[in-house]
Amino acid sequence: MIAVCSGQDNCPSSHECSPTVVGQSTINRCCPTRAYMCGLPPQQGTQCGSNFVTRHYFNIVTGKCTSFQFGGCDGNYNSFLSVQQCRSFCYSSCESSHYVVNR
């Protein structure tokens, strides 16, 4: 269930209160932070297609995007189609001087 929030204090520490456009109005919802998503361990998931596929996750120990085999279902947020997508998301910063994850 998606939690509606009115400020940061309403969200779990791994989430932030973010405005989201729904139809023609904007509501605030608790969304996972980039640091939380990129800090999750790789999750192979369950096989729901004919083959496993290569995905990429951000490895918080090495500070690099690393490949893993994904079953196609039941993964987590730290699963990207390409190394470039992983880097772009996990290396980005919320503020110009603070990286989301330590490199």
Secondary structure, 3 states (H helix, E strand, C coil): CCCECCCHHHCCCCEEEEEEEECCEEEEEEEECHHHHHCCCCCCCEECCCCCEEEEEEECCCCEEEEEEECEECCCCCCECCHHHHHHHHCCEEECCEECCCC
